[in-house]
Amino acid sequence: MEIGIIGTRRYVDLTNLTLDGQRLPAVYVNSRIIYKSDESSFQGIIRDLESRDKPGFFLTNQKGDFYVRIRWMLNRHCVLSSDLFYDSKRNLYRDIDAKGVGYTRGFPMKFLSVRLPEMEGDIELRGILHDDVAIEDREITEELEELGIRVARHVAQIELYDLVNQEGEVVPRNYFSEEIGVNLDMVRPTVAIRAMGTTSRIWDLRVNNNTHNQNYIREIVDDAVSLVSAELGYELSPEEYVEWFVDTMGRQLGVIHRNKMMTDFTGQIHGGQHNLTLDCRLTDTYHYQTPKKLRRIYERLLREAEGQPALKGLLDDMFPSNKTEEEVRENNRRCDKIDREGHERVVKAFTDSVGEIYPLGSLKDDVVDRFGKAYESEKGH
């Protein structure tokens, strides 16, 4: 199948997107690769990383070693490349995303180095990705990918020993520790290199004259329609694309719940809209609860609780041993219901936003039911 043109539809020129075409300089810093995927289609990217003495990099506001494309509303990300390719399972990818490369803000976007949390309740170090978060995300996406769920797949992870300050100087990572009150040698800032189709998220579709415009929304929707059309092998109309998205989203959640996992969309930033791409790939899955993750937490607490009564109490609170089977099933039903309701809100927001650009007719009124049928088709297996 020829990739790049499907019927009369062409890919959007990503370098000219209204809000996503900006490029910023990045500089190589002292670093080392701490994880490499064994996926055959990622090996070219990995070899390129391995060919450099300093595989890691960070944004700068001075002269850099190379330029990267910055995504609007993704404040610690950049796009390294956008070339269509398949993985060994014939899944189609394009955008290679790097997360944890420094904080950007505004439009035109500016590099603001390492920043304190600026929103109430925001516990992230802005611009930095914690090593333990990167690992948790990778482990859970691997669980999901094995089940056939569409995810942002981890290509590599790079630990950074240096970062860049606001003056554009490359400095040791503990340079910031006193200022932000966190030991960065413990946090171990990491760059996660991930493969996606598009890095555009549902949250990007908000039509707001202060930050967005309909031209931009049309660009990223058209781009997503083109990508999904290429993946399926035939050209989709905007309405068919929405139907595909809703069905895919519903089936995926059904598979997740059937396997006793929970996405916790309601508890995520922007109610999960920030962590679902426009080609229906799940990202930032470290929020999720899965049996394997809970087993890892339980075993760690069990080891740490030996001789420490306070931790033993925490272990008992988190993993009570006196619940009946019916209590466990009821808890699972309640969690599934909350999770499903969160997804229904997201699917409605997605459809309403696309409907601002393209007429969707009665589909706008039917998407929750459509989502539910797709969900039940997998959940009930």
N, C-alpha and C positions, 0 to 999 in steps of 0.2 A: 504493500500500500504506500502510495506517495504521501510524504508528510510535508506540510507547509501550506498546501492549498487544498481545500475540500470544496468541490463545486465552485461556486463564485465567491465564497467567503475567504478572506485573507486574514492572517494574523495581524493584530494591532502592532504597530511599530513601538515597542516598549520604550525606546530611548526618547520618544516624543510625547509620552503620556503627560497629560496636563499637570499632574501632581507627582508623578513617579519617575520622571525623566532626569532628575537632578543627579549629578555625580559628585562625590566628595573624595579627597585624597585619603589614602591609608598608608601606613608605614609598617614594615616588618619589625617584629620585636622578639626578644629572647623567648623561646617557647619550645615545646616538644609535643609530638603526636602521642596521645594516650589511648586512642581507640581507632581501629580501622575496620570497616565493614569487609566481609568476605564476598559481598555481592559482585559478580564479575563485571557488571556494567559500570560500577563505580571505580574500577581500578585505575583508569586514566586520570581521574581527579586525584586519587590518592598518590599516584606516582608523581604528579605535579607538586603536591605538598611535600613529598619525601625528597624531591630534588633540591629543596632549599635548606640552607643551614637554619633559617628561622621560618618555620612553616606558618607560625601565627602572625596576626596583624591586628592593628587597632586604628581607628579613624584618627585624623589629625586636622588641625586648622592651619597647618603650615604646609610646606612642600612635602609630598609623600613619595612613596616608591611606585605607586600605581593608583588608579581610580576605580571606585566601585559605584554601582547604582544604588541609590537610597530609596526605600519604599516609604511613602506617606503613611503615617500613623503607626509604623513599626519602628519604635524609637531606639532599638539597640540591634538593628538588623542591617544587612546589605544584601544585594543580589550579585553574586560573583559572575554568573553566566546564565544565558538563556538559550539553550540549544536542545532541540527535541531528541530524545533517545528512549529506548525501551530497556527495562531491566530483564532479568532472566525469566521472569514470569509473564512477560509481555505487557507489563504495566507501563504506561507512557509517562515520561517526566520531561521537564524543561528547566524550570528555575532552580538554580543551586543557591540556597540561602545560607548566610553565615550569621549566627546569633551570638551576641555577647561582644560586639566589636566597638562599643562606645555609644554614648547617648547623643541623640540628635533632637532638635526641637525647632518648630516654626516652619514657615515657608516664605522665601527660600530657606531650606533647612541649614542649620548650623550645628557644628560639633561642640558639645558642651562638656566633654570629658566625663569623669566619674562624679556623680551627683548624689546628694542625699535624697531620700524619698520626698517627693513634693506633693503627694496627694495623701489625704488622711486615710490611714489604713493600708497604705502601700508599703509593703515590707521589702520590696526589691531594692538592691543597689542599682540605681538607674544606669544602664549601659553595660552592666556586667552580668554574666551568667554564672551561677554557682555550679561548681563541679558536681555536687551531689544531686542537684536538680537536673543537670544534663544527663547524668547516668540514669536517674529514675525515669526520665522521659524516654530515653533510648530503650530501656528494658520493657516498658509498657508498650511502646510502639511495636516492638518485636513480637510481643504477645498478640497484639491486635492484628498485625500483618499476617501472622500464622493462621488467623481465623478468616483471612480474606478481606479485612477492613482496610479501607483506603487511608493511608497515613503519610505524614512527612517522614521519610526514611532517613535515618542517620547514616551519613557517609563516613564521617570522621569526627573526632573530638581532639582539640588542641589545648593544652594547658599553657596559660600566659604567665611568664615570670616578670615581664615588663608591661606597663601600660603607657598612656600618653596624658600629660597634664594639659591644663588650659592654655599654657604658653606654647604648646606643640612639642614639648620636650619628652623624649622617651625616658621613663623613670622606673625604678623598681616598684613592684606592685605594693609593697608595704609603705611606700611614700604617702599613700592616701589613708593609711590605717588610722592615724591619730585624728585626722580631719573628720572622717566619717564614723569613727568609733567602732570599726570592725577590723579584725585581724584578717587581712586578705591572704596571708599565708595559710590560714585555716580554710577560708572560702575557696581558694584555688580557682581564680577566674578562668573560664573555659570558653573557647569558641566552638560551637556546634555547627558542623557543616551538614546541611540537610538537603535532600532532593525532594522537589514537589513538582506539581504541574504549574499552577500559578500560586504566587504568594499573596494574592488579593484575598481578603477575608469578607465575610458577610458584613462585619462592622463598617467596612469601607463604603458600603452602599447607602449609608445615611445621606439623604438629599438635604443639605443644609447650605444656604447661600453664604454663610460665614466661613465655612471650611471646604465645602464641596460645590460642585456644579454639575449640571446634568450631562455636560460633555464628558466629564471624567467618569461618571457612573456608566454612561454608554460605552466608553472605551473599555473599562474593565469587564463589563458584562459581555460585550462582543468578543473580547479576548477569551473569556471562559467558555463561551459557546463554541468558539473555534477549536479550542483545545479538546473539549469533550467530543466534538464532531470528529476530530482526527482520531481520537481514541476509539470511538465506536465504528468509524469507517464510513459514515454517511453524514450529510449535513443536517443539522438540527435547526428548527426554527426556535426563536426565543421561548415560545410556549412549550415546545417539546423539550427544550433544555430544562425549564422549570419542572416539568413532569419527571424527567430523569433525576433531577436533583432531589426532589421530594421523595421519590421512590427509593433512591439510593440511601438517603438519610434515614428513612424509616426502617429499611431492611438492616442497615448497619446497627442501629440501636437494638433491633430485635435480636441480632446475633450476640451483641454485647450482653444484653440482659439474660439471654439463654445460657450464657457462660458465667453467670453470677458476677458480672462486672458492673460498675456504676461510673458514669462519666462526670457526675456532679456539675452539669452545665450551669445550674442555678447559682452555684457558689463561685463560678469563674468570672474573670473580668468581663464586663459588659454582657453577663448572662450567657456566656458561651459563644456569642457572635464573633468574638475576636479570635477564637480558636477553631474555626471551621472555614476552609478555603472555598473559593467559588467553583472549584471542581470537586467539592465534597470530600476533602481530605482533612482528617483530624490532626491537630497540632497541639503541642504543649500538653501532653497527656499525663504529666507527672501529678496532676490533680486526681487522676482516676483511682478508683479502688478496685483491686482485682484480688482473687484468692492468692495468687503468687506474691503480690506485694504485701498483703496482710500477713502471709506466712513469714516473709522476710522480716517484717517489723516485729512480729511475735518472737521469732527466734533471737533477734538482736536484744530485745528487752529481757528475754529470759536469761540470756548470758549476762547482761549488765545488772540484773536484779539480784544476782547471787550475793547475799550478805548485805543488801541495801533495802531495808524495809520500805522506804519511800517509793522506790522503783517497783517493788513487788506490789504495792498498792495501785500504782499506775497500770501495771500489767493486768491486775484483776479488774480494774475499771474498764480498760480497753477491750479485754477479751474475757468477759464473764463466763464462767464454766457452768453456771446453774440455769442457763436458759433451756427451755424445752424446745423440741423440734418445731412445735407450732409457733412458739414465740419467734424463733429464727425465721420461719417462713413468713410470718406476719411482718417482721422487720424488713425482709427482702421485698415483699409486696409494696410496703410503704415507700421504700427507697426507689423502686422501679417507677412508681406512680409520680413521685416528685421529679425524677429524671425525665420521664416521658413528657410531663407538663412543661418542663424547661425547653425541651426540644420542640414542642408544639409552638411555643412562643417564638423560637428562633425561626422555624420554618415559615411562620406567618410574617415575621419581619422581613425575611428574605423575599418572599413572594410579593409583598406590598412594595418593596423597594424596586424590584425589577418591573413591577407594574407601573411605576412612575415613568419608566422609559419606554416600555413596549406594552401594548394592550394584551391582556391575558384573559379577557372575557370572564366566564363563570369559574374559571380555574382558581381565581383569587378566593372565591367563597368555598371551594371544595378541598383546599390543600390539606387542612387538618384531617379530614376524613381520609383523604388519599394517603397521607402519612401513616395514619392509624392502620389502614389495611396492609400497607407494606410492612409495618412493624409486626403486626400479628402473624403475617405469613412466615416470619422467621422466628419470632418468639415462641410460637406454638409448636415448633418442630420437636 
